[in-house]
Amino acid sequence: MTTASTQRLRRWVLPPAGAFGREALRDRLAGPLHRPGIWGWIVPLAVTALAAVLRFTNLGHPHLLIFDETYYVKDAFTMMQAGYELEWGEEPNDAFIAGRPEPKDSASFVVHPPLGKWLIAAGMWLFGSDNGLGWRFSAALFGTLAVLLCALVAQKLFSSVLLGGVAGLLAAIDGHQLVMSRTGLLDIFLMFFLLAGFFALLLDRFDGRERLARALATADGARPAEGLLAYGPWLWWRPWRLVAGVMFGCAAGVKWSALSFIAVFGLMTVLWDLSARRRAGIRHWIAAGLTRDGVPAFLLIIPTAIVVYLATWTGWLLSSDGRYRQWASENPSETWGWVPEVLRSLGEYHRAAYSFHEGLGSPHGWESSPWSWLFAGRPVLFFYESRGNGEFGCTSADCVQAITDLPNPIMWWAATLSLLLVLFHWIGARDWRAGAILAGVGAGFLPWFAYPERTMFFFYTLPFAPFLILSLCYVLGRCLPVGGQVPWHRRRLLWGVGIFLALVVAVSAYFLPVWTGEMVTYENWRNHIWMPSWG
């Protein structure tokens, strides 16, 4: 046992006369304070710069609306014109990419909230709506920032600059996040806001325990008054929870699938507080945690998220011709007449959208079951064009330009296996970090099994992809030596971790052409199809 560990243990087992000193309480509640220093920013920013290069290089290619860009990009364009989505005529894509968009004047029925499309519209406002840079810029920006977030989350979660850098590196070079960052879809925004909300709650965990330690600490380390130890203090002001509410409201304003994350993360943050009160020595820690932490947490997070979510509908709320906008005035109600008409109309819009989602079950060539997601069984082919010799730089008899939403297979499969060890440590060692990782994976993965008839795609995994990376980093961290002289078996594990990371980087370099739509020979493209279901 190291000297630091011995000193920490002594503080943990201090007699009652010193157990409630501020330093002893802080160590008992939050562990030793991690100070990353300047490297705590240099390393995350370095991997973020790498992510930016990969995401912004040749972002306008291909000059087409690929996969569901055909919906979201054109919706974003019409929102800039009317504040809400408009309908389009037959075969509008050719005219749109040629810079001659021709939307109709009638409102369109769209089943996803507006925020993601407003963000796409922001890119088109900056760089134009007639080029891929414009309609993909915001996705690339948020995908790049998500890499920074992933690195900072891992650094805080594991108290390690090194593991934070590894997490950021894996996020930067993963094909799943790369492809979704280079495509004008909604999911990259959803992933960013959910990860940001989780980071805010992670910061709140440490900040809340510091506040609890300050409230309970006595000058001489003696026991506080019995009344205070019975239930502990109220901790109303938790600013990071307010930030989490904003982020979760934004996430719901992109896609409703954020709701499962909000529920799970809300439960997670209250469980963290229950644990803090128990470790602090509060007798009625369950009742206190549910009331004195749970109620303030609800009041800070949920109303904030609701207000932010409603704000994302501002364009529709201020309009008079949006879809369902006049529904309430056309359908008066004695029961719900006290509710403002605009909110009744918005409620009907949500009811209709939920019915659409619930009944969405049309066959699709690239659909996949959640059972296959953890093994990347059926990634989605976003773009595919065959080229002949001499076409667009093709120098072979048969060439291919393709974009496949395929993760780095070595990293993805290793992360899936790592979940078993993380689960073991959560159950066996009650490691809160393992529980937090599993919460993120479970919130994004398990709810989809409730809709077996619904058409689903592999890219639905994107919101919990960062948590798979965190799971892998958790296991890698178990292999890394911590201080002191490194024994021989630890050196072998360290070499193994280095070789594994080098392999992941090499595999990403190999798959980069089929993530970015580069020109390759048909034979080369087929060599990337490792499983029949990928092609």
C-alpha positions as CSV (number, residue, x, y, z in Angstrom):
1,M,0.0,0.0,0.0
2,T,1.4,3.4,-0.9
3,T,2.0,6.2,1.6
4,A,-0.9,8.3,0.1
5,S,-3.3,5.3,0.4
6,T,-2.2,4.7,4.1
7,Q,-2.8,8.3,5.0
8,R,-6.2,8.3,3.3
9,L,-7.1,5.1,5.1
10,R,-6.1,6.6,8.4
11,R,-8.4,9.6,7.8
12,W,-11.2,7.2,6.9
13,V,-10.9,5.4,10.3
14,L,-10.4,8.4,12.4
15,P,-12.2,8.3,15.8
16,P,-15.4,10.3,16.1
17,A,-13.4,13.3,17.4
18,G,-11.9,13.9,13.9
19,A,-14.3,12.1,11.6
20,F,-16.2,15.3,10.7
21,G,-13.4,17.5,9.8
22,R,-13.8,18.9,6.3
23,E,-10.8,17.1,4.9
24,A,-11.8,13.8,6.3
25,L,-15.4,14.2,5.1
26,R,-14.3,15.2,1.6
27,D,-12.0,12.2,1.4
28,R,-14.8,9.9,2.6
29,L,-17.3,11.3,0.2
30,A,-15.4,12.0,-3.0
31,G,-11.9,10.4,-2.6
32,P,-8.7,12.2,-3.3
33,L,-8.9,15.4,-5.3
34,H,-7.6,14.9,-8.9
35,R,-5.8,17.9,-10.4
36,P,-5.1,17.2,-14.0
37,G,-3.1,20.4,-14.5
38,I,-2.2,21.8,-17.9
39,W,-2.1,18.3,-19.5
40,G,-5.8,18.0,-18.6
41,W,-6.5,20.4,-21.4
42,I,-3.6,19.7,-23.8
43,V,-4.5,16.1,-24.3
44,P,-8.2,16.5,-24.8
45,L,-7.6,19.4,-27.2
46,A,-5.1,17.4,-29.1
47,V,-7.5,14.5,-29.8
48,T,-10.2,17.1,-30.6
49,A,-8.0,18.7,-33.2
50,L,-7.5,15.2,-34.8
51,A,-11.3,14.7,-34.7
52,A,-11.8,18.1,-36.5
53,V,-9.4,17.1,-39.3
54,L,-11.2,13.9,-39.9
55,R,-14.6,15.4,-39.8
56,F,-14.1,18.6,-41.8
57,T,-11.8,17.4,-44.5
58,N,-13.7,17.3,-47.8
59,L,-17.0,17.5,-45.9
60,G,-19.0,18.6,-48.9
61,H,-18.4,15.2,-50.6
62,P,-20.6,13.7,-51.9
63,H,-22.7,16.6,-53.4
64,L,-25.9,14.7,-52.8
65,L,-28.5,14.3,-50.1
66,I,-27.5,10.9,-48.8
67,F,-29.8,8.6,-46.9
68,D,-32.1,10.6,-44.5
69,E,-30.5,13.9,-45.4
70,T,-33.3,13.9,-48.0
71,Y,-35.7,14.7,-45.1
72,Y,-33.8,16.6,-42.5
73,V,-31.8,18.9,-44.7
74,K,-34.8,20.0,-46.7
75,D,-36.8,20.4,-43.5
76,A,-34.1,22.6,-42.1
77,F,-34.1,24.8,-45.3
78,T,-37.9,25.4,-45.1
79,M,-37.6,26.2,-41.4
80,M,-35.4,29.1,-42.3
81,Q,-38.1,30.3,-44.6
82,A,-41.3,29.8,-42.6
83,G,-40.2,28.8,-39.0
84,Y,-41.7,25.3,-39.5
85,E,-41.3,22.5,-42.0
86,L,-43.0,22.7,-45.5
87,E,-43.9,20.1,-48.0
88,W,-42.0,19.4,-51.2
89,G,-43.1,18.3,-54.7
90,E,-42.1,15.2,-56.5
91,E,-38.4,14.4,-56.9
92,P,-37.1,17.7,-55.3
93,N,-33.6,16.6,-54.6
94,D,-32.0,17.4,-57.9
95,A,-33.3,20.9,-57.9
96,F,-32.3,21.4,-54.2
97,I,-28.6,20.4,-54.7
98,A,-28.5,22.5,-57.8
99,G,-29.3,25.5,-55.7
100,R,-33.0,25.8,-56.9
101,P,-35.1,24.6,-54.0
102,E,-38.8,24.6,-54.7
103,P,-40.8,23.9,-51.5
104,K,-44.5,24.2,-51.4
105,D,-46.4,26.7,-49.2
106,S,-48.2,24.0,-47.2
107,A,-47.0,22.8,-43.8
108,S,-45.5,19.3,-43.6
109,F,-46.2,16.7,-40.9
110,V,-42.8,16.0,-39.3
111,V,-42.4,13.6,-36.4
112,H,-39.1,14.7,-34.8
113,P,-38.8,17.9,-32.7
114,P,-37.2,21.0,-34.4
115,L,-33.9,21.6,-32.6
116,G,-31.7,19.3,-34.7
117,K,-33.1,20.8,-37.9
118,W,-32.5,24.3,-36.6
119,L,-28.9,23.4,-36.0
120,I,-28.6,22.0,-39.6
121,A,-30.2,25.2,-40.8
122,A,-27.5,27.3,-38.9
123,G,-24.8,25.6,-41.0
124,M,-26.7,26.4,-44.2
125,W,-27.2,30.0,-43.1
126,L,-23.4,30.3,-42.7
127,F,-22.2,28.4,-45.8
128,G,-25.2,28.2,-48.1
129,S,-27.9,25.6,-48.8
130,D,-26.5,24.5,-52.1
131,N,-23.5,22.5,-50.9
132,G,-22.7,19.7,-48.5
133,L,-20.5,21.9,-46.3
134,G,-23.5,24.0,-45.5
135,W,-25.9,21.2,-44.6
136,R,-23.2,19.1,-42.8
137,F,-21.2,21.8,-41.0
138,S,-23.2,21.7,-37.8
139,A,-23.1,17.9,-37.5
140,A,-19.3,18.0,-38.0
141,L,-18.9,20.8,-35.4
142,F,-21.0,19.0,-32.8
143,G,-19.3,15.7,-33.6
144,T,-16.0,17.3,-33.0
145,L,-17.1,18.8,-29.7
146,A,-18.5,15.5,-28.6
147,V,-14.9,14.1,-28.8
148,L,-13.8,16.8,-26.5
149,L,-16.6,16.0,-24.1
150,C,-15.8,12.3,-24.2
151,A,-12.2,13.0,-23.3
152,L,-13.2,15.3,-20.4
153,V,-15.9,12.8,-19.1
154,A,-13.4,10.0,-19.1
155,Q,-10.7,12.2,-17.4
156,K,-13.2,13.1,-14.6
157,L,-14.7,9.7,-14.3
158,F,-11.4,7.8,-14.0
159,S,-9.3,10.7,-12.5
160,S,-6.8,10.1,-15.3
161,V,-5.5,12.3,-18.1
162,L,-4.2,9.3,-19.9
163,L,-7.5,7.5,-19.9
164,G,-9.2,10.7,-20.9
165,G,-6.9,10.9,-23.9
166,V,-7.5,7.3,-24.8
167,A,-11.3,7.8,-24.7
168,G,-11.0,11.0,-26.8
169,L,-8.7,9.2,-29.3
170,L,-11.1,6.2,-29.7
171,A,-14.1,8.6,-30.2
172,A,-12.1,10.7,-32.7
173,I,-11.2,7.7,-35.0
174,D,-14.3,5.6,-34.6
175,G,-16.1,5.2,-37.9
176,H,-19.6,5.3,-36.4
177,Q,-19.1,8.7,-34.9
178,L,-17.1,9.9,-37.9
179,V,-19.8,9.0,-40.4
180,M,-22.6,10.5,-38.4
181,S,-20.5,13.7,-37.9
182,R,-20.1,14.0,-41.7
183,T,-23.8,13.5,-42.4
184,G,-26.7,15.9,-42.0
185,L,-28.8,13.7,-39.7
186,L,-30.1,14.4,-36.2
187,D,-28.4,11.7,-34.1
188,I,-25.0,13.4,-33.6
189,F,-26.8,16.3,-31.9
190,L,-28.7,13.9,-29.7
191,M,-25.5,12.2,-28.7
192,F,-23.8,15.5,-27.9
193,F,-26.5,16.9,-25.7
194,L,-26.9,13.6,-23.8
195,L,-23.2,13.3,-23.2
196,A,-23.1,17.0,-22.1
197,G,-26.0,16.3,-19.7
198,F,-24.2,13.3,-18.3
199,F,-21.0,15.3,-17.8
200,A,-23.0,18.0,-16.0
201,L,-24.3,15.4,-13.6
202,L,-20.9,13.9,-13.2
203,L,-19.5,17.4,-12.2
204,D,-22.5,17.8,-9.9
205,R,-21.7,14.5,-8.1
206,F,-18.3,15.9,-7.0
207,D,-19.7,19.4,-6.4
208,G,-22.6,18.1,-4.4
209,R,-20.4,16.0,-2.1
210,E,-18.2,19.0,-1.5
211,R,-21.2,21.0,-0.5
212,L,-22.4,18.2,1.8
213,A,-18.9,18.0,3.4
214,R,-19.0,21.8,4.0
215,A,-22.4,21.6,5.5
216,L,-21.5,18.8,7.9
217,A,-18.0,19.7,8.8
218,T,-17.1,21.1,12.2
219,A,-14.1,23.1,13.1
220,D,-12.7,20.5,15.5
221,G,-13.9,17.4,13.6
222,A,-16.4,16.5,16.3
223,R,-19.8,15.2,15.6
224,P,-22.4,17.7,14.3
225,A,-25.6,18.3,16.2
226,E,-27.8,15.2,16.3
227,G,-30.6,16.9,14.4
228,L,-28.3,17.5,11.5
229,L,-27.0,14.0,11.5
230,A,-30.5,12.5,11.4
231,Y,-31.3,13.7,7.9
232,G,-28.5,16.0,6.8
233,P,-28.8,19.4,5.2
234,W,-31.0,20.5,2.3
235,L,-28.8,21.2,-0.7
236,W,-31.1,23.2,-2.9
237,W,-28.7,25.1,-5.2
238,R,-26.8,22.6,-7.5
239,P,-25.9,24.7,-10.6
240,W,-24.6,21.7,-12.6
241,R,-28.0,20.1,-12.3
242,L,-29.5,23.2,-13.9
243,V,-27.0,22.8,-16.8
244,A,-28.0,19.2,-17.1
245,G,-31.6,20.2,-17.4
246,V,-30.7,22.6,-20.2
247,M,-28.8,19.8,-22.0
248,F,-31.5,17.2,-21.5
249,G,-34.1,19.7,-22.8
250,C,-32.0,20.2,-25.9
251,A,-31.6,16.4,-26.3
252,A,-35.4,15.9,-26.2
253,G,-35.7,18.8,-28.7
254,V,-33.7,16.7,-31.1
255,K,-35.3,13.3,-30.6
256,W,-37.7,11.8,-28.1
257,S,-35.5,8.8,-27.6
258,A,-33.7,11.2,-25.1
259,L,-36.5,10.5,-22.6
260,S,-35.1,7.2,-21.5
261,F,-31.7,8.8,-20.8
262,I,-33.3,11.6,-18.8
263,A,-35.2,9.0,-16.7
264,V,-32.2,6.8,-16.1
265,F,-29.7,9.6,-15.4
266,G,-32.2,11.3,-13.1
267,L,-32.4,8.1,-11.1
268,M,-28.6,7.8,-11.2
269,T,-28.0,11.2,-9.7
270,V,-30.3,10.6,-6.8
271,L,-28.7,7.3,-6.1
272,W,-25.4,9.0,-6.0
273,D,-26.8,11.4,-3.4
274,L,-28.2,8.5,-1.3
275,S,-24.7,6.9,-1.3
276,A,-23.1,10.3,-0.3
277,R,-25.4,10.7,2.7
278,R,-24.8,7.1,3.8
279,R,-21.1,7.5,3.6
280,A,-21.3,10.8,5.5
281,G,-22.9,9.0,8.5
282,I,-26.4,10.3,8.1
283,R,-28.8,7.9,9.9
284,H,-31.9,8.2,7.7
285,W,-30.0,8.5,4.5
286,I,-32.7,6.8,2.3
287,A,-35.5,9.1,3.4
288,A,-33.1,12.1,3.4
289,G,-31.8,11.3,-0.1
290,L,-35.2,10.9,-1.6
291,T,-36.6,14.1,-0.1
292,R,-33.7,16.5,0.5
293,D,-31.8,15.5,-2.7
294,G,-34.5,13.9,-4.9
295,V,-37.0,16.7,-4.7
296,P,-34.5,19.5,-5.5
297,A,-33.0,17.4,-8.3
298,F,-36.4,17.0,-9.9
299,L,-37.2,20.7,-9.5
300,L,-33.9,21.8,-11.0
301,I,-33.7,19.3,-13.9
302,I,-37.2,18.5,-15.1
303,P,-38.9,21.9,-15.3
304,T,-35.7,23.3,-16.9
305,A,-35.8,20.6,-19.5
306,I,-39.4,21.2,-20.2
307,V,-39.0,24.9,-20.7
308,V,-36.0,24.4,-22.9
309,Y,-37.9,21.7,-24.9
310,L,-40.8,24.1,-25.5
311,A,-38.4,26.8,-26.5
312,T,-37.1,24.6,-29.4
313,W,-40.7,24.8,-30.8
314,T,-40.6,28.6,-30.9
315,G,-40.8,28.8,-34.7
316,W,-43.9,26.6,-34.7
317,L,-45.5,28.4,-31.7
318,L,-45.1,31.8,-33.3
319,S,-46.5,30.7,-36.6
320,S,-50.2,30.5,-37.6
321,D,-49.9,28.0,-40.4
322,G,-47.7,25.2,-39.0
323,R,-49.1,21.7,-39.1
324,Y,-51.8,21.3,-36.3
325,R,-51.2,24.9,-35.3
326,Q,-55.0,25.7,-35.5
327,W,-56.2,22.3,-34.3
328,A,-57.4,23.6,-30.9
329,S,-59.5,26.4,-32.4
330,E,-61.0,23.9,-34.8
331,N,-61.7,21.4,-32.0
332,P,-63.0,23.2,-28.9
333,S,-63.1,21.2,-25.7
334,E,-65.1,21.7,-22.5
335,T,-62.8,19.4,-20.6
336,W,-59.5,21.0,-21.7
337,G,-60.8,24.5,-22.5
338,W,-58.7,26.0,-19.6
339,V,-55.5,25.0,-21.4
340,P,-54.2,27.6,-23.8
341,E,-55.1,26.7,-27.4
342,V,-51.5,26.8,-28.6
343,L,-50.5,24.2,-26.0
344,R,-53.6,22.0,-26.9
345,S,-52.6,22.2,-30.5
346,L,-49.0,21.3,-29.6
347,G,-50.3,18.3,-27.5
348,E,-52.3,17.0,-30.5
349,Y,-49.2,17.3,-32.7
350,H,-47.3,15.2,-30.2
351,R,-50.1,12.6,-30.0
352,A,-50.1,12.3,-33.8
353,A,-46.3,12.0,-33.9
354,Y,-46.2,9.4,-31.2
355,S,-48.9,7.3,-33.1
356,F,-46.7,7.5,-36.2
357,H,-43.6,6.3,-34.3
358,E,-45.5,3.5,-32.6
359,G,-46.9,2.2,-36.0
360,L,-43.6,2.7,-38.0
361,G,-43.0,-0.8,-39.3
362,S,-42.4,-0.6,-43.0
363,P,-39.6,-3.0,-44.3
364,H,-36.3,-1.4,-45.2
365,G,-33.2,-3.0,-46.8
366,W,-30.9,-1.7,-44.1
367,E,-33.0,-2.2,-41.0
368,S,-31.6,-4.2,-38.1
369,S,-32.7,-5.7,-34.8
370,P,-31.3,-4.4,-31.5
371,W,-30.0,-7.9,-30.9
372,S,-27.4,-7.3,-33.6
373,W,-26.3,-3.8,-32.6
374,L,-23.6,-4.7,-30.0
375,F,-21.9,-6.8,-32.7
376,A,-22.4,-4.2,-35.5
377,G,-24.3,-6.9,-37.4
378,R,-26.0,-4.6,-39.9
379,P,-24.4,-1.2,-40.4
380,V,-26.2,1.2,-42.7
381,L,-25.0,1.9,-46.2
382,F,-25.5,5.7,-46.6
383,F,-24.1,6.1,-50.1
384,Y,-22.9,3.9,-52.9
385,E,-21.9,4.8,-56.5
386,S,-20.2,2.5,-59.0
387,R,-17.6,4.2,-61.3
388,G,-16.0,3.0,-64.5
389,N,-12.5,3.5,-65.7
390,G,-11.8,7.3,-66.2
391,E,-14.9,8.4,-64.3
392,F,-14.2,10.9,-61.5
393,G,-10.6,9.8,-61.2
394,C,-11.2,6.0,-61.3
395,T,-8.1,4.2,-62.7
396,S,-9.5,0.7,-62.6
397,A,-12.1,-1.3,-64.5
398,D,-14.5,-1.0,-61.6
399,C,-14.4,1.5,-58.8
400,V,-16.7,2.3,-55.9
401,Q,-17.4,5.3,-53.7
402,A,-19.3,4.2,-50.6
403,I,-20.1,5.5,-47.1
404,T,-21.0,2.9,-44.6
405,D,-22.0,3.7,-41.0
406,L,-19.7,1.1,-39.7
407,P,-17.8,1.5,-36.3
408,N,-14.2,0.4,-35.9
409,P,-15.0,-3.3,-35.6
410,I,-12.1,-4.1,-33.3
411,M,-12.9,-1.3,-30.9
412,W,-16.7,-2.0,-31.1
413,W,-16.4,-5.7,-30.4
414,A,-13.9,-5.2,-27.6
415,A,-16.2,-2.6,-26.1
416,T,-19.0,-5.1,-26.2
417,L,-16.9,-7.7,-24.4
418,S,-15.8,-5.1,-21.9
419,L,-19.4,-4.6,-20.7
420,L,-19.3,-8.1,-19.1
421,L,-16.3,-7.0,-16.9
422,V,-17.9,-3.6,-16.2
423,L,-21.1,-5.4,-15.1
424,F,-19.0,-7.7,-12.9
425,H,-17.3,-4.8,-11.2
426,W,-20.6,-3.0,-10.7
427,I,-22.2,-6.0,-9.0
428,G,-19.1,-7.4,-7.2
429,A,-17.2,-4.2,-6.2
430,R,-20.2,-1.8,-6.3
431,D,-18.1,0.6,-8.4
432,W,-20.2,3.7,-9.0
433,R,-18.2,4.4,-12.2
434,A,-19.2,1.0,-13.7
435,G,-22.8,1.7,-12.7
436,A,-22.7,5.1,-14.5
437,I,-21.3,3.5,-17.7
438,L,-23.9,0.8,-17.7
439,A,-26.7,3.4,-17.1
440,G,-25.7,5.2,-20.3
441,V,-25.6,2.0,-22.3
442,G,-28.8,0.6,-20.9
443,A,-30.7,3.9,-21.4
444,G,-29.8,3.9,-25.1
445,F,-30.0,0.2,-25.8
446,L,-32.7,-1.6,-23.8
447,P,-35.8,0.6,-24.5
448,W,-35.7,-0.4,-28.2
449,F,-36.7,-4.0,-27.2
450,A,-40.1,-2.6,-26.2
451,Y,-40.9,-2.0,-29.9
452,P,-40.1,-5.2,-31.7
453,E,-42.3,-4.4,-34.7
454,R,-40.7,-1.0,-35.3
455,T,-38.3,-0.4,-38.2
456,M,-34.9,0.3,-36.6
457,F,-31.4,1.0,-37.8
458,F,-27.9,0.6,-36.4
459,F,-27.3,4.3,-36.1
460,Y,-29.8,4.4,-33.2
461,T,-26.8,3.2,-31.2
462,L,-25.0,6.5,-31.6
463,P,-26.3,8.1,-28.3
464,F,-24.7,5.3,-26.2
465,A,-21.6,4.9,-28.3
466,P,-19.5,7.1,-26.0
467,F,-20.5,4.9,-23.1
468,L,-19.2,1.9,-24.9
469,I,-15.9,3.7,-25.3
470,L,-16.0,4.5,-21.6
471,S,-16.6,0.9,-20.8
472,L,-13.6,-0.1,-22.9
473,C,-11.5,2.5,-21.1
474,Y,-12.6,1.3,-17.8
475,V,-11.2,-2.2,-18.6
476,L,-8.1,-0.7,-20.1
477,G,-7.6,1.3,-17.0
478,R,-7.6,-1.9,-14.9
479,C,-4.6,-3.0,-16.9
480,L,-2.5,0.2,-16.5
481,P,0.0,0.5,-13.6
482,V,-0.7,3.1,-11.0
483,G,2.4,4.7,-9.4
484,G,5.5,3.1,-7.9
485,Q,7.6,0.4,-9.5
486,V,5.8,-1.6,-12.2
487,P,5.9,-5.4,-11.7
488,W,6.7,-7.6,-14.7
489,H,3.1,-8.8,-15.2
490,R,1.9,-5.3,-15.2
491,R,4.5,-4.3,-17.9
492,R,3.1,-7.1,-20.1
493,L,-0.4,-5.8,-19.6
494,L,0.9,-2.3,-20.5
495,W,2.4,-3.6,-23.7
496,G,-0.9,-5.4,-24.5
497,V,-2.8,-2.1,-24.1
498,G,-0.4,-0.3,-26.4
499,I,-0.6,-3.0,-29.0
500,F,-4.4,-3.0,-28.8
501,L,-4.6,0.7,-29.3
502,A,-2.2,0.6,-32.2
503,L,-4.3,-2.1,-33.8
504,V,-7.4,0.1,-33.4
505,V,-5.7,3.0,-35.0
506,A,-4.5,0.9,-37.9
507,V,-8.0,-0.6,-38.5
508,S,-9.5,3.0,-38.5
509,A,-6.9,4.0,-41.1
510,Y,-7.9,0.9,-43.2
511,F,-11.6,1.7,-43.1
512,L,-11.3,5.4,-43.6
513,P,-12.0,5.3,-47.3
514,V,-15.4,3.6,-46.8
515,W,-16.3,6.1,-44.0
516,T,-15.6,9.1,-46.2
517,G,-16.6,8.0,-49.6
518,E,-13.2,7.9,-51.2
519,M,-12.7,6.3,-54.6
520,V,-11.5,2.7,-54.2
521,T,-11.5,-0.3,-56.5
522,Y,-14.5,-2.7,-56.2
523,E,-12.2,-5.4,-55.0
524,N,-10.8,-3.1,-52.3
525,W,-14.3,-2.2,-51.2
526,R,-15.3,-5.9,-51.0
527,N,-12.2,-6.5,-48.8
528,H,-13.8,-4.2,-46.2
529,I,-17.0,-6.3,-46.0
530,W,-15.9,-8.6,-43.2
531,M,-19.4,-10.0,-42.6
532,P,-22.0,-10.8,-45.3
533,S,-24.5,-8.6,-43.5
534,W,-22.3,-5.5,-44.1
535,G,-22.7,-5.6,-47.9
